[in-house]
Amino acid sequence: VIVYWDADKVRDFMTKEVLDQTKLPEQTTEALMNELCQGGFMGGLCVSGPGAGQEASMGYLEEVSSLAKKKNVPVFCNTGCRHDTIERILQIADGACVGTALKGPDGRVDLEKVKSFMEIARR
């Protein structure tokens, strides 16, 4: 899944996705990137796994990141960013979105988890 931030482009893309669902999956990643990034208005891309907390394919993250670098577009890993994955993710992507990995059993952000996560992320 690729998500991008420019509001007008998101609306255009979402409309395209809804109206043209059969063609979108048939595109190569490179063709999709070229379509999404045309005009140079892309603010960034988020690559997600199949659901919240689930890892994105590292191969796909690498492919998207490689193509995005050619267009000067930052790439963020959007799901599956945990203590055991963040070092590898940050070798590939420009940044990461983190949520569940930093929460304690009560559902609140756990300061010790944040500290240990950031220690790994800064390596």
All heavy atoms as an XYZ file, in Angstrom:
933
protein
N       0.855     -1.172      0.000
C       0.000      0.000      0.000
C       0.897      1.229      0.000
O       1.817      1.309      0.798
C      -0.904      0.033      1.253
C      -1.669      1.318      1.342
C      -1.841     -1.155      1.259
N       0.641      2.155     -0.884
C       1.374      3.416     -0.901
C       0.363      4.520     -0.610
O      -0.692      4.577     -1.216
C       2.011      3.688     -2.273
C       3.034      2.605     -2.626
C       2.685      5.064     -2.278
C       3.629      2.772     -3.992
N       0.685      5.362      0.340
C      -0.160      6.509      0.660
C       0.695      7.742      0.489
O       1.872      7.726      0.825
C      -0.657      6.432      2.120
C      -1.505      7.632      2.452
C      -1.420      5.148      2.362
N       0.117      8.806     -0.010
C       0.899     10.031     -0.090
C       0.091     11.204      0.407
O      -1.109     11.123      0.572
C       1.454     10.242     -1.492
C       0.442     10.320     -2.589
C      -0.011     11.540     -3.059
C      -0.052      9.163     -3.172
C      -0.916     11.602     -4.078
C      -0.968      9.236     -4.198
C      -1.398     10.450     -4.652
O      -2.304     10.522     -5.662
N       0.809     12.321      0.679
C       0.245     13.364      1.523
C      -0.350     14.571      0.854
O      -1.118     15.270      1.489
C       1.313     13.865      2.474
C       1.794     12.819      3.391
C       1.081     11.780      3.902
C       3.091     12.685      3.912
N       1.848     11.013      4.709
C       3.097     11.553      4.734
C       4.246     13.420      3.771
C       4.221     11.143      5.419
C       5.364     12.999      4.457
C       5.342     11.884      5.266
N       0.001     14.895     -0.321
C      -0.534     16.105     -0.932
C      -2.051     15.956     -1.035
O      -2.559     15.072     -1.708
C       0.089     16.307     -2.316
C      -0.355     17.604     -2.946
O      -1.562     17.713     -3.259
O       0.492     18.488     -3.129
N      -2.798     16.833     -0.360
C      -4.251     16.674     -0.240
C      -4.966     16.585     -1.586
O      -5.836     15.733     -1.775
C      -4.836     17.823      0.584
N      -4.608     17.448     -2.520
C      -5.257     17.396     -3.830
C      -4.930     16.101     -4.545
O      -5.785     15.484     -5.165
C      -4.828     18.586     -4.703
C      -5.361     19.907     -4.162
O      -6.446     19.888     -3.527
O      -4.695     20.937     -4.356
N      -3.685     15.669     -4.451
C      -3.278     14.427     -5.086
C      -3.963     13.231     -4.421
O      -4.345     12.287     -5.086
C      -1.765     14.252     -5.024
C      -1.004     15.235     -5.854
C      -0.890     14.731     -7.251
C       0.045     15.620     -8.050
N       0.113     15.223     -9.422
N      -4.090     13.257     -3.089
C      -4.759     12.158     -2.395
C      -6.190     12.043     -2.901
O      -6.657     10.964     -3.237
C      -4.741     12.356     -0.862
C      -5.672     11.362     -0.181
C      -3.330     12.212     -0.333
N      -6.874     13.162     -2.981
C      -8.252     13.143     -3.472
C      -8.300     12.606     -4.898
O      -9.094     11.733     -5.218
C      -8.855     14.553     -3.405
C     -10.317     14.583     -3.823
C     -10.935     15.984     -3.732
N     -10.162     16.956     -4.485
C      -9.443     17.950     -3.935
N      -9.408     18.095     -2.638
N      -8.777     18.787     -4.688
N      -7.394     13.081     -5.747
C      -7.361     12.599     -7.130
C      -7.048     11.111     -7.183
O      -7.660     10.364     -7.921
C      -6.317     13.356     -7.949
C      -6.678     14.821     -8.142
O      -7.852     15.178     -7.898
O      -5.791     15.594     -8.522
N      -6.078     10.679     -6.361
C      -5.690      9.275     -6.369
C      -6.812      8.402     -5.835
O      -7.124      7.360     -6.398
C      -4.422      9.070     -5.541
C      -4.000      7.634     -5.468
C      -3.545      6.980     -6.606
C      -4.054      6.949     -4.285
C      -3.148      5.658     -6.545
C      -3.664      5.629     -4.217
C      -3.206      4.983     -5.348
N      -7.418      8.829     -4.732
C      -8.496      8.029     -4.151
C      -9.652      7.916     -5.132
O     -10.255      6.864     -5.265
C      -8.957      8.622     -2.814
C      -7.882      8.580     -1.734
S      -7.161      6.946     -1.472
C      -8.533      6.096     -0.742
N      -9.940      8.999     -5.830
C     -10.994      8.942     -6.842
C     -10.595      7.966     -7.931
O     -11.379      7.128     -8.340
C     -11.232     10.344     -7.449
O     -11.602     11.227     -6.396
C     -12.333     10.301     -8.488
N      -9.353      8.036     -8.359
C      -8.868      7.119     -9.389
C      -8.944      5.683     -8.893
O      -9.373      4.793     -9.601
C      -7.435      7.445     -9.781
C      -6.879      6.460    -10.793
C      -5.496      6.823    -11.229
C      -4.898      5.842    -12.203
N      -5.762      5.229    -13.145
N      -8.539      5.461     -7.636
C      -8.537      4.107     -7.107
C      -9.952      3.547     -7.063
O     -10.178      2.404     -7.437
C      -7.918      4.084     -5.712
C      -7.775      2.686     -5.167
C      -7.049      2.653     -3.844
O      -6.917      3.689     -3.187
O      -6.628      1.556     -3.473
N     -10.897      4.353     -6.632
C     -12.280      3.894     -6.557
C     -12.844      3.645     -7.948
O     -13.502      2.636     -8.183
C     -13.153      4.922     -5.791
C     -14.618      4.594     -5.927
C     -12.733      4.973     -4.333
N     -12.554      4.534     -8.884
C     -13.112      4.404    -10.226
C     -12.373      3.388    -11.086
O     -12.920      2.879    -12.046
C     -13.079      5.774    -10.928
C     -13.943      6.852    -10.299
C     -13.751      8.167    -11.039
C     -15.408      6.447    -10.294
N     -11.134      3.091    -10.735
C     -10.296      2.309    -11.627
C      -9.579      1.188    -10.881
O      -8.423      0.907    -11.118
C      -9.270      3.256    -12.272
C      -8.737      2.731    -13.587
O      -9.249      1.711    -14.065
O      -7.799      3.341    -14.108
N     -10.287      0.525     -9.971
C      -9.663     -0.476     -9.119
C      -9.059     -1.636     -9.902
O      -8.095     -2.237     -9.465
C     -10.672     -1.030     -8.123
C     -11.016     -0.035     -7.054
C     -12.008     -0.581     -6.061
O     -12.344     -1.751     -6.089
N     -12.490      0.276     -5.187
N      -9.608     -1.948    -11.043
C      -9.092     -3.097    -11.780
C      -7.746     -2.805    -12.435
O      -6.955     -3.699    -12.625
C     -10.079     -3.550    -12.868
O     -10.334     -2.460    -13.747
C     -11.370     -4.030    -12.254
N      -7.460     -1.563    -12.757
C      -6.203     -1.237    -13.432
C      -5.067     -0.984    -12.452
O      -3.928     -1.280    -12.755
C      -6.374     -0.013    -14.330
C      -7.214     -0.288    -15.545
C      -7.232      0.894    -16.464
C      -8.111      0.610    -17.663
N      -8.246      1.779    -18.509
N      -5.353     -0.450    -11.283
C      -4.302     -0.073    -10.353
C      -3.406     -1.249     -9.959
O      -2.194     -1.140    -10.041
C      -4.905      0.596     -9.114
C      -3.940      1.299     -8.203
C      -3.160      2.367     -8.943
C      -4.670      1.899     -7.030
N      -3.955     -2.403     -9.576
C      -3.079     -3.507     -9.192
C      -2.247     -4.063    -10.347
O      -1.249     -4.722    -10.121
C      -4.046     -4.575     -8.678
C      -5.289     -3.842     -8.342
C      -5.338     -2.677     -9.289
N      -2.648     -3.810    -11.574
C      -1.919     -4.322    -12.723
C      -0.670     -3.496    -13.032
O       0.169     -3.936    -13.801
C      -2.830     -4.346    -13.951
C      -3.998     -5.306    -13.798
C      -5.013     -5.163    -14.903
O      -4.768     -4.424    -15.880
O      -6.076     -5.772    -14.783
N      -0.546     -2.323    -12.447
C       0.603     -1.463    -12.714
C       1.829     -1.972    -11.964
O       1.730     -2.471    -10.853
C       0.326     -0.030    -12.269
C      -0.723      0.673    -13.080
C      -0.911      2.095    -12.601
O      -0.635      2.420    -11.459
N      -1.403      2.952    -13.474
N       2.985     -1.797    -12.586
C       4.223     -2.080    -11.859
C       4.419     -0.986    -10.811
O       3.827      0.098    -10.911
C       5.435     -2.084    -12.812
O       5.605     -0.761    -13.340
C       5.260     -3.105    -13.933
N       5.261     -1.265     -9.851
C       5.558     -0.250     -8.835
C       6.150      0.987     -9.489
O       5.797      2.113     -9.139
C       6.522     -0.815     -7.778
O       5.933     -1.983     -7.199
C       6.806      0.197     -6.693
N       7.021      0.783    -10.465
C       7.645      1.925    -11.142
C       6.605      2.757    -11.889
O       6.614      3.987    -11.815
C       8.728      1.450    -12.109
C       9.484      2.601    -12.729
C      10.708      2.144    -13.491
O      10.878      0.945    -13.739
O      11.516      3.033    -13.836
N       5.664      2.110    -12.570
C       4.617      2.843    -13.289
C       3.727      3.600    -12.311
O       3.356      4.757    -12.555
C       3.784      1.886    -14.140
N       3.391      2.977    -11.196
C       2.566      3.636    -10.185
C       3.305      4.836     -9.597
O       2.733      5.912     -9.443
C       2.187      2.648     -9.085
C       1.308      3.181     -7.962
C      -0.004      3.746     -8.504
C       1.039      2.088     -6.947
N       4.586      4.674     -9.300
C       5.384      5.782     -8.771
C       5.452      6.933     -9.770
O       5.329      8.096     -9.393
C       6.799      5.309     -8.449
C       6.887      4.409     -7.250
S       6.649      5.287     -5.720
C       8.087      6.334     -5.730
N       5.650      6.608    -11.034
C       5.696      7.656    -12.056
C       4.380      8.409    -12.113
O       4.360      9.636    -12.233
C       6.042      7.065    -13.426
C       7.489      6.669    -13.527
O       8.343      7.191    -12.825
N       7.771      5.711    -14.393
N       3.278      7.681    -12.000
C       1.962      8.323    -12.032
C       1.743      9.195    -10.800
O       1.302     10.333    -10.894
C       0.866      7.265    -12.125
C      -0.519      7.867    -12.259
C      -1.595      6.801    -12.441
O      -1.283      5.710    -12.920
O      -2.744      7.090    -12.081
N       2.065      8.664     -9.641
C       1.847      9.403     -8.397
C       2.737     10.630     -8.283
O       2.336     11.642     -7.737
C       2.098      8.493     -7.190
C       1.151      7.331     -6.995
C       1.606      6.478     -5.819
C      -0.273      7.811     -6.775
N       3.958     10.524     -8.797
C       4.936     11.603     -8.628
C       4.969     12.597     -9.782
O       5.735     13.545     -9.737
C       6.328     11.005     -8.430
S       6.482     10.049     -6.913
N       4.143     12.394    -10.789
C       4.201     13.321    -11.918
C       3.814     14.716    -11.466
O       2.963     14.896    -10.614
C       3.322     12.845    -13.073
C       1.835     13.010    -12.885
C       1.056     12.442    -14.061
O       1.525     11.594    -14.774
N      -0.141     12.936    -14.243
N       4.490     15.698    -11.981
C       4.232     17.084    -11.625
C       5.096     17.577    -10.478
O       5.146     18.759    -10.196
N       5.767     16.669     -9.775
C       6.683     17.074     -8.715
C       6.017     17.614     -7.462
O       6.629     18.359     -6.705
N       4.775     17.247     -7.197
C       4.067     17.783     -6.039
C       3.969     16.794     -4.882
O       3.259     17.029     -3.931
C       2.659     18.225     -6.441
C       2.663     19.248     -7.543
C       2.230     18.921     -8.814
C       3.126     20.539     -7.305
C       2.244     19.860     -9.832
C       3.147     21.475     -8.317
C       2.702     21.139     -9.584
N       4.659     15.694     -4.963
C       4.579     14.654     -3.944
C       5.284     15.119     -2.682
O       6.459     15.486     -2.717
C       5.235     13.382     -4.478
C       5.224     12.231     -3.515
S       3.590     11.627     -3.171
C       3.111     11.083     -4.789
N       4.563     15.110     -1.576
C       5.151     15.521     -0.308
C       5.897     14.396      0.381
O       6.841     14.614      1.125
N       5.496     13.163      0.132
C       6.119     12.001      0.753
C       5.265     10.779      0.528
O       4.115     10.887      0.114
N       5.840      9.628      0.787
C       5.130      8.363      0.630
C       5.217      7.571      1.926
O       6.252      7.576      2.592
C       5.765      7.530     -0.485
C       5.667      8.085     -1.891
C       6.608      7.322     -2.815
C       4.241      7.972     -2.394
N       4.142      6.889      2.260
C       4.132      5.955      3.384
C       3.880      4.567      2.835
O       2.917      4.364      2.097
C       3.034      6.303      4.390
S       3.358      7.796      5.316
N       4.745      3.629      3.182
C       4.581      2.239      2.751
C       4.092      1.444      3.952
O       4.695      1.477      5.023
C       5.911      1.668      2.214
C       5.742      0.210      1.828
C       6.403      2.486      1.028
N       2.981      0.746      3.765
C       2.341      0.010      4.851
C       2.309     -1.486      4.587
O       2.324     -1.918      3.439
C       0.884      0.476      5.017
O       0.826      1.845      5.302
N       2.227     -2.235      5.665
C       1.984     -3.663      5.576
C       0.488     -3.888      5.415
O      -0.281     -2.939      5.212
N       0.047     -5.137      5.534
C      -1.365     -5.456      5.309
C      -2.319     -4.910      6.370
O      -3.524     -4.853      6.156
C      -1.399     -6.983      5.261
C      -0.134     -7.435      5.892
C       0.857     -6.324      5.735
N      -1.800     -4.495      7.527
C      -2.666     -3.953      8.569
C      -1.836     -3.278      9.646
O      -0.601     -3.352      9.647
N      -2.511     -2.630     10.575
C      -1.831     -1.925     11.665
C      -0.897     -2.869     12.404
O      -1.261     -3.997     12.728
C      -2.857     -1.336     12.624
N       0.333     -2.408     12.629
C       1.313     -3.192     13.358
C       1.988     -4.285     12.552
O       2.910     -4.927     13.024
N       1.532     -4.510     11.334
C       2.097     -5.576     10.501
C       3.162     -4.993      9.580
O       2.949     -3.965      8.956
C       1.004     -6.258      9.700
C      -0.026     -6.951     10.580
C      -1.115     -7.584      9.751
O      -0.861     -8.108      8.680
N      -2.338     -7.528     10.252
N       4.273     -5.693      9.499
C       5.406     -5.220      8.710
C       5.085     -5.076      7.236
O       4.406     -5.906      6.655
C       6.556     -6.215      8.809
C       7.463     -5.998      9.964
C       8.607     -6.984      9.949
O       9.389     -6.994      8.979
O       8.687     -7.737     10.919
N       5.614     -4.023      6.674
C       5.621     -3.893      5.217
C       6.697     -4.838      4.706
O       7.669     -5.122      5.400
C       5.951     -2.454      4.826
N       6.540     -5.317      3.510
C       7.564     -6.149      2.886
C       8.832     -5.319      2.742
O       8.805     -4.225      2.166
C       7.080     -6.611      1.518
O       8.164     -6.954      0.687
N       9.943     -5.813      3.264
C      11.207     -5.078      3.162
C      11.621     -4.927      1.703
O      12.153     -3.896      1.307
C      12.310     -5.759      3.967
C      12.125     -5.663      5.453
S      12.188     -3.957      6.034
C      11.299     -4.127      7.550
N      11.355     -5.938      0.898
C      11.672     -5.845     -0.527
C      10.888     -4.742     -1.205
O      11.424     -3.988     -2.024
N       9.613     -4.633     -0.849
C       8.763     -3.587     -1.436
C       9.197     -2.219     -0.925
O       9.267     -1.257     -1.692
C       7.301     -3.863     -1.102
C       6.346     -2.950     -1.813
C       6.248     -2.965     -3.208
C       5.537     -2.073     -1.113
C       5.366     -2.127     -3.874
C       4.656     -1.239     -1.768
C       4.575     -1.275     -3.141
O       3.709     -0.438     -3.793
N       9.514     -2.129      0.357
C       9.989     -0.863      0.925
C      11.265     -0.422      0.217
O      11.421      0.750     -0.129
C      10.216     -1.016      2.427
C      10.662      0.228      3.198
C       9.632      1.347      3.084
C      10.915     -0.122      4.663
N      12.163     -1.367     -0.035
C      13.399     -1.057     -0.762
C      13.102     -0.582     -2.181
O      13.704      0.379     -2.663
C      14.312     -2.287     -0.813
C      14.974     -2.587      0.499
C      15.781     -3.884      0.475
O      15.702     -4.656     -0.502
O      16.486     -4.127      1.468
N      12.176     -1.256     -2.850
C      11.832     -0.883     -4.226
C      11.241      0.523     -4.281
O      11.664      1.351     -5.097
C      10.836     -1.894     -4.803
C      10.438     -1.615     -6.232
C       9.429     -2.614     -6.777
O       8.830     -3.386     -5.991
O       9.225     -2.607     -8.001
N      10.281      0.796     -3.413
C       9.647      2.118     -3.388
C      10.672      3.192     -3.026
O      10.731      4.247     -3.658
C       8.451      2.145     -2.411
C       7.932      3.563     -2.210
C       7.325      1.244     -2.916
N      11.508      2.916     -2.032
C      12.515      3.894     -1.609
C      13.492      4.206     -2.732
O      13.844      5.360     -2.958
C      13.272      3.382     -0.387
O      12.424      3.344      0.731
N      13.917      3.178     -3.436
C      14.850      3.369     -4.546
C      14.236      4.245     -5.640
O      14.873      5.170     -6.140
C      15.246      2.008     -5.116
O      16.037      2.162     -6.260
N      13.004      3.962     -5.988
C      12.321      4.750     -7.022
C      12.045      6.177     -6.539
O      12.174      7.133     -7.298
C      11.014      4.066     -7.419
C      11.162      2.722     -8.150
C       9.829      1.990     -8.197
C      11.721      2.930     -9.544
N      11.668      6.325     -5.277
C      11.334      7.642     -4.728
C      12.563      8.541     -4.639
O      12.468      9.754     -4.855
C      10.689      7.486     -3.355
N      13.715      7.965     -4.325
C      14.956      8.755     -4.230
C      15.255      9.433     -5.563
O      15.732     10.563     -5.598
C      16.116      7.871     -3.799
C      16.121      7.590     -2.317
C      17.318      6.785     -1.900
C      17.337      6.302     -0.490
N      16.331      6.647      0.440
N      14.967      8.761     -6.664
C      15.192      9.335     -7.994
C      14.322     10.565     -8.225
O      14.620     11.398     -9.069
C      14.892      8.302     -9.080
C      15.825      7.120     -9.067
C      15.381      6.085    -10.087
C      16.185      4.812     -9.954
N      15.677      3.755    -10.849
N      13.231     10.668     -7.459
C      12.289     11.777     -7.612
C      12.354     12.732     -6.419
O      11.499     13.602     -6.260
C      10.879     11.221     -7.791
C      10.774     10.342     -9.035
C       9.383      9.787     -9.200
C       9.273      8.914    -10.427
N       9.651      9.545    -11.668
N      13.341     12.543     -5.545
C      13.511     13.372     -4.342
C      12.263     13.378     -3.463
O      11.866     14.425     -2.934
C      13.923     14.797     -4.713
C      15.285     14.842     -5.357
O      16.209     14.182     -4.900
N      15.401     15.591     -6.431
N      11.659     12.229     -3.308
C      10.460     12.081     -2.480
C      10.822     11.217     -1.263
O      11.324     10.110     -1.417
C       9.319     11.406     -3.279
C       8.123     11.120     -2.387
C       8.914     12.282     -4.456
N      10.598     11.732     -0.048
C      10.901     10.931      1.138
C       9.907      9.777      1.302
O       8.736      9.894      0.946
C      10.777     11.928      2.295
C       9.892     13.001      1.784
C      10.095     13.057      0.287
N      10.409      8.671      1.859
C       9.582      7.486      2.084
C       9.605      7.141      3.569
O      10.658      7.136      4.200
C      10.101      6.290      1.261
C       9.365      5.010      1.623
C       9.972      6.574     -0.224
N       8.432      6.858      4.105
C       8.276      6.480      5.503
C       7.650      5.099      5.580
O       6.725      4.797      4.833
C       7.379      7.485      6.240
C       7.958      8.864      6.249
C       7.725      9.729      5.197
C       8.760      9.283      7.298
C       8.278     11.002      5.182
C       9.322     10.549      7.286
C       9.073     11.412      6.235
N       8.162      4.290      6.475
C       7.525      3.000      6.743
C       6.379      3.300      7.705
O       6.573      3.925      8.738
C       8.523      2.027      7.345
S       7.820      0.379      7.538
N       5.196      2.852      7.354
C       3.989      3.252      8.079
C       3.508      2.235      9.105
O       2.765      2.589     10.004
C       2.881      3.541      7.063
C       1.733      4.295      7.645
O       1.939      5.267      8.364
N       0.524      3.858      7.365
N       3.885      0.988      8.979
C       3.426     -0.038      9.922
C       4.549     -1.019     10.224
O       5.502     -1.146      9.465
C       2.231     -0.846      9.351
O       2.635     -1.489      8.134
C       1.022      0.033      9.089
N       4.447     -1.699     11.350
C       5.423     -2.717     11.702
C       6.743     -2.173     12.202
O       7.748     -2.889     12.223
N       6.746     -0.928     12.635
C       7.974     -0.304     13.130
C       8.089     -0.592     14.628
O       7.439      0.043     15.447
C       7.953      1.199     12.862
S       7.733      1.593     11.119
N       8.902     -1.594     14.935
C       9.064     -2.050     16.320
C      10.549     -2.034     16.691
O      11.402     -1.802     15.848
C       8.519     -3.481     16.456
C       7.060     -3.655     16.077
C       6.615     -5.107     16.261
N       7.473     -6.058     15.567
C       7.290     -6.459     14.307
N       6.273     -5.996     13.601
N       8.119     -7.335     13.758
N      10.813     -2.338     17.935
C      12.198     -2.391     18.414
C      13.040     -3.347     17.567
O      14.202     -3.065     17.287
C      12.235     -2.834     19.882
C      11.759     -1.798     20.842
N      10.421     -1.479     21.003
C      12.445     -1.005     21.685
C      10.306     -0.535     21.908
N      11.515     -0.218     22.350
N      12.467     -4.463     17.173
C      13.226     -5.480     16.439
C      13.285     -5.222     14.933
O      13.977     -5.936     14.216
C      12.654     -6.877     16.706
C      11.215     -7.038     16.244
O      10.429     -6.074     16.330
O      10.875     -8.142     15.794
N      12.597     -4.195     14.438
C      12.585     -3.927     12.994
C      13.102     -2.541     12.618
O      13.472     -2.316     11.464
C      11.157     -4.072     12.413
O      10.295     -3.125     13.064
C      10.635     -5.479     12.579
N      13.142     -1.621     13.576
C      13.389     -0.222     13.221
C      14.789      0.018     12.653
O      14.958      0.835     11.741
C      13.109      0.732     14.416
C      13.074      2.188     13.938
C      14.098      0.535     15.545
C      11.993      2.489     12.922
N      15.779     -0.696     13.132
C      17.137     -0.480     12.614
C      17.187     -0.808     11.123
O      17.716     -0.036     10.319
C      18.138     -1.328     13.399
C      19.561     -0.948     13.134
C      20.522     -1.594     14.116
O      20.121     -2.440     14.934
O      21.709     -1.233     14.040
N      16.626     -1.926     10.736
C      16.590     -2.330      9.317
C      15.745     -1.355      8.508
O      16.128     -0.954      7.407
C      16.037     -3.758      9.200
C      15.791     -4.207      7.785
C      17.074     -4.725      7.145
N      16.768     -5.351      5.872
C      17.171     -4.870      4.703
N      17.913     -3.805      4.647
N      16.844     -5.473      3.596
N      14.598     -0.972      9.030
C      13.700     -0.047      8.326
C      14.411      1.263      8.021
O      14.332      1.773      6.904
C      12.412      0.185      9.142
C      11.524     -1.065      9.078
C      11.657      1.424      8.662
C      10.373     -1.077     10.056
N      15.123      1.801      8.996
C      15.778      3.098      8.802
C      17.022      3.017      7.922
O      17.548      4.045      7.518
C      16.090      3.746     10.154
C      14.851      4.183     10.935
C      15.251      4.758     12.285
C      14.004      5.168     10.140
N      17.466      1.813      7.603
C      18.526      1.649      6.606
C      17.952      1.814      5.207
O      18.677      2.071      4.259
C      19.177      0.267      6.738
C      19.993      0.110      7.993
C      20.475     -1.323      8.193
O      20.126     -2.229      7.452
N      21.294     -1.516      9.206
N      16.634      1.661      5.101
C      15.955      1.698      3.800
C      15.159      2.989      3.629
O      15.300      3.691      2.638
C      15.004      0.486      3.657
C      15.772     -0.824      3.778
C      14.232      0.566      2.345
C      14.886     -2.042      3.944
N      14.296      3.281      4.586
C      13.361      4.410      4.496
C      13.951      5.666      5.133
O      14.918      5.607      5.893
C      12.050      4.040      5.191
N      13.321      6.796      4.829
C      13.750      8.083      5.381
C      13.224      8.313      6.787
O      13.717      9.164      7.513
C      13.274      9.217      4.469
C      13.888      9.104      3.092
O      15.124      9.206      2.992
O      13.143      8.885      2.120
N      12.203      7.579      7.165
C      11.616      7.739      8.483
C      10.590      6.652      8.730
O      10.380      5.772      7.892
N       9.964      6.718      9.894
C       9.005      5.688     10.278
C       7.883      6.283     11.111
O       8.091      7.244     11.846
C       9.715      4.603     11.067
N       6.721      5.693     10.983
C       5.568      6.046     11.816
C       5.464      4.969     12.895
O       5.430      3.782     12.577
C       4.285      6.067     10.983
S       4.345      7.213      9.600
N       5.456      5.387     14.139
C       5.479      4.437     15.240
C       4.316      4.726     16.181
O       4.048      5.878     16.492
C       6.803      4.542     16.036
C       6.897      3.441     17.064
C       7.991      4.525     15.096
N       3.651      3.691     16.639
C       2.538      3.873     17.568
C       2.511      2.775     18.607
O       3.006      2.926     19.721
N       1.971      1.650     18.226
C       1.755      0.539     19.140
C       3.037      0.079     19.822
O       3.020     -0.293     20.995
C       1.116     -0.643     18.379
O      -0.048     -0.157     17.710
C       0.711     -1.759     19.309
N       4.143      0.120     19.130
C       5.411     -0.350     19.687
C       5.842      0.438     20.915
O       6.660     -0.031     21.694
C       6.510     -0.281     18.622
N       5.282      1.612     21.086
C       5.686      2.469     22.201
C       4.680      2.468     23.350
O       4.859      3.184     24.329
C       5.896      3.900     21.699
C       6.898      4.053     20.553
C       7.008      5.512     20.149
C       8.246      3.470     20.899
N       3.644      1.658     23.224
C       2.605      1.633     24.251
C       2.828      0.514     25.258
O       3.321     -0.556     24.918
C       1.231      1.472     23.609
C       0.828      2.683     22.795
C      -0.538      2.516     22.201
C      -0.910      3.717     21.352
N      -2.222      3.552     20.748
N       2.433      0.797     26.492
C       2.496     -0.206     27.550
C       1.208     -1.004     27.592
O       0.295     -0.795     26.778
N       1.089     -1.903     28.556
C      -0.103     -2.756     28.670
C      -1.402     -1.970     28.889
O      -2.480     -2.448     28.544
C       0.193     -3.649     29.875
C       1.628     -3.458     30.201
C       2.105     -2.214     29.530
N      -1.272     -0.754     29.426
C      -2.460      0.066     29.676
C      -2.885      0.883     28.452
O      -3.849      1.638     28.498
C      -2.225      1.000     30.866
C      -1.087      1.991     30.640
O      -0.427      1.933     29.578
O      -0.865      2.826     31.533
N      -2.136      0.750     27.346
C      -2.477      1.471     26.121
C      -1.895      2.868     26.035
O      -2.072      3.561     25.044
N      -1.203      3.293     27.064
C      -0.580      4.618     27.081
C       0.883      4.504     26.660
O       1.501      3.456     26.790
C      -0.684      5.224     28.476
C      -2.156      5.393     28.910
C      -2.228      6.000     30.241
N      -1.786      7.391     30.075
C      -1.946      8.321     30.980
N      -2.503      8.038     32.114
N      -1.523      9.538     30.772
N       1.429      5.602     26.161
C       2.826      5.614     25.759
C       3.701      5.358     26.982
O       3.535      5.977     28.025
C       3.197      6.959     25.092
C       4.688      7.021     24.806
C       2.412      7.142     23.806
N       4.627      4.428     26.831
C       5.533      4.021     27.895
C       6.883      4.695     27.653
O       7.547      4.431     26.649
C       5.666      2.498     27.858
C       6.586      1.949     28.914
O       7.715      2.469     29.068
O       6.193      0.973     29.572
N       7.295      5.565     28.559
C       8.513      6.341     28.404
C       9.744      5.446     28.227
O      10.620      5.743     27.412
C       8.715      7.284     29.595
C       9.939      8.191     29.529
C       9.924      9.062     28.268
C      10.026      9.045     30.777
N       9.822      4.358     28.939
C      10.975      3.461     28.807
C      11.012      2.807     27.426
O      12.085      2.624     26.852
C      10.968      2.396     29.912
C      11.213      2.962     31.298
C      12.469      3.840     31.378
O      13.533      3.411     30.883
O      12.383      4.958     31.928
N       9.857      2.477     26.880
C       9.805      1.927     25.519
C      10.249      2.975     24.502
O      10.948      2.662     23.548
C       8.402      1.415     25.185
C       8.066      0.113     25.840
C       6.751     -0.424     25.326
C       6.485     -1.797     25.896
N       5.356     -2.457     25.248
N       9.842      4.208     24.722
C      10.251      5.293     23.820
C      11.773      5.463     23.875
O      12.437      5.542     22.835
C       9.555      6.626     24.177
C      10.134      7.774     23.364
C       8.049      6.517     23.977
N      12.334      5.489     25.072
C      13.783      5.663     25.224
C      14.552      4.534     24.547
O      15.512      4.788     23.812
C      14.154      5.741     26.703
C      13.759      7.036     27.372
C      14.135      7.003     28.854
C      13.713      8.256     29.567
N      14.036      8.200     31.015
N      14.132      3.303     24.799
C      14.868      2.175     24.203
C      14.689      2.135     22.691
O      15.622      1.814     21.958
C      14.453      0.845     24.848
O      13.094      0.568     24.614
N      13.514      2.505     22.208
C      13.262      2.547     20.766
C      14.146      3.599     20.106
O      14.795      3.343     19.090
C      11.781      2.855     20.499
C      11.400      2.795     19.058
C      10.970      1.614     18.482
C      11.457      3.924     18.268
C      10.619      1.552     17.146
C      11.114      3.877     16.931
C      10.685      2.680     16.369
N      14.192      4.783     20.684
C      14.986      5.869     20.126
C      16.479      5.563     20.177
O      17.230      5.972     19.294
C      14.675      7.198     20.826
C      13.269      7.710     20.547
S      12.897      7.810     18.768
C      14.121      8.977     18.217
N      16.892      4.851     21.181
C      18.293      4.429     21.275
C      18.656      3.564     20.055
O      19.699      3.740     19.446
C      18.491      3.648     22.564
C      19.916      3.490     22.981
C      19.995      2.834     24.366
O      19.544      3.469     25.344
O      20.500      1.701     24.428
N      17.772      2.664     19.695
C      17.996      1.802     18.526
C      17.901      2.620     17.242
O      18.739      2.493     16.351
C      16.971      0.644     18.499
C      17.155     -0.267     19.705
C      17.091     -0.149     17.199
C      16.012     -1.237     19.931
N      16.905      3.473     17.155
C      16.664      4.260     15.930
C      17.818      5.220     15.634
O      18.097      5.511     14.466
C      15.362      5.037     16.044
N      18.492      5.685     16.644
C      19.582      6.665     16.448
C      20.903      6.025     16.035
O      21.841      6.716     15.712
C      19.790      7.460     17.723
C      18.687      8.459     17.967
C      19.006      9.337     19.159
N      17.967     10.279     19.382
C      17.287     10.422     20.509
N      17.552      9.653     21.547
N      16.352     11.329     20.617
N      20.977      4.710     16.048
C      22.237      4.019     15.693
C      22.645      4.299     14.280
O      21.918      4.467     13.379
C      22.087      2.512     15.861
C      22.001      2.106     17.301
C      21.969      0.610     17.414
N      21.638      0.261     18.789
C      21.200     -0.936     19.135
N      21.035     -1.883     18.256
N      20.929     -1.198     20.385
